[in-house]
């Protein structure tokens, strides 16, 4: 068994994720999210959905992007 890269727990059902040429081991999706998900540049929440990106800046939504001064992004619904 390999220890989780986030919490250190050793679990027989752990899984691996490759990102940017690095291999990570996790015992659950929650630990993977905490380690790998980007944070919104404005509010700091973890972006676990599509989010919004402008010029390399990542936001949780177009609303946060607009509040940070990016006017070109809009939320898509439907």
C-alpha positions as a printed NumPy array, in Angstrom:
array([[  0.   ,   0.   ,   0.   ],
       [  1.1  ,   3.526,  -0.742],
       [  0.413,   6.547,   1.443],
       [ -1.933,   9.264,   0.175],
       [ -0.005,  12.355,  -0.986],
       [ -2.503,  14.629,   0.812],
       [ -3.353,  12.99 ,   4.132],
       [ -0.794,  10.191,   4.467],
       [ -3.434,   7.479,   4.903],
       [ -2.47 ,   4.041,   3.618],
       [ -5.437,   2.49 ,   1.844],
       [ -5.728,  -0.686,  -0.213],
       [ -7.995,   1.04 ,  -2.763],
       [ -5.78 ,   4.052,  -3.427],
       [ -5.411,   5.355,  -6.989],
       [ -2.86 ,   7.274,  -9.009],
       [ -3.175,  10.444, -11.056],
       [ -0.569,  11.787, -13.475],
       [ -0.455,  15.585, -13.819],
       [  2.244,  17.691, -15.454],
       [  4.569,  14.702, -15.601],
       [  4.244,  13.938, -11.885],
       [  2.549,  10.929, -10.34 ],
       [  0.299,  11.381,  -7.297],
       [ -1.346,   8.761,  -5.064],
       [ -4.647,   9.422,  -3.29 ],
       [ -6.945,   7.464,  -1.027],
       [-10.079,   9.41 ,  -2.083],
       [-11.297,  12.018,  -4.552],
       [-11.518,  14.634,  -1.795],
       [ -7.76 ,  14.401,  -1.191],
       [ -7.098,  14.592,  -4.943],
       [ -9.204,  17.751,  -5.196],
       [ -7.45 ,  19.403,  -2.262],
       [ -4.022,  18.69 ,  -3.736],
       [ -4.635,  19.3  ,  -7.456],
       [ -7.561,  21.683,  -7.975],
       [ -6.623,  25.276,  -8.754],
       [ -7.915,  28.098,  -6.564],
       [ -9.994,  30.999,  -7.832],
       [ -7.72 ,  34.015,  -8.134],
       [-10.363,  36.3  ,  -6.615],
       [-12.209,  34.394,  -3.868],
       [ -9.819,  31.508,  -3.233],
       [-12.347,  28.674,  -3.519],
       [-11.205,  25.447,  -5.17 ],
       [-12.259,  25.219,  -8.799],
       [-13.577,  21.678,  -9.19 ],
       [-15.769,  22.372, -12.222],
       [-14.952,  24.088, -15.488],
       [-14.327,  27.493, -13.978],
       [-13.288,  30.42 , -16.151],
       [ -9.855,  31.369, -17.44 ],
       [ -8.532,  34.595, -18.873],
       [ -4.902,  35.234, -19.786],
       [ -3.739,  32.388, -17.552],
       [ -5.781,  33.583, -14.575],
       [ -8.257,  31.015, -13.184],
       [-11.591,  31.929, -11.61 ],
       [-14.451,  29.869, -10.19 ],
       [-16.958,  31.777, -12.329],
       [-17.326,  34.625, -14.774],
       [-18.751,  36.667, -11.887],
       [-15.477,  36.402,  -9.971],
       [-13.552,  37.126, -13.177],
       [-15.588,  40.3  , -13.757],
       [-15.114,  41.373, -10.13 ],
       [-11.366,  40.957, -10.686],
       [-11.489,  43.228, -13.738],
       [-11.958,  40.77 , -16.604],
       [-14.965,  42.039, -18.554],
       [-14.909,  39.645, -21.497],
       [-16.01 ,  36.442, -19.708],
       [-19.686,  35.516, -19.304],
       [-21.348,  32.609, -17.531],
       [-22.954,  30.036, -19.809],
       [-26.163,  28.31 , -18.775],
       [-28.612,  25.983, -20.461]])
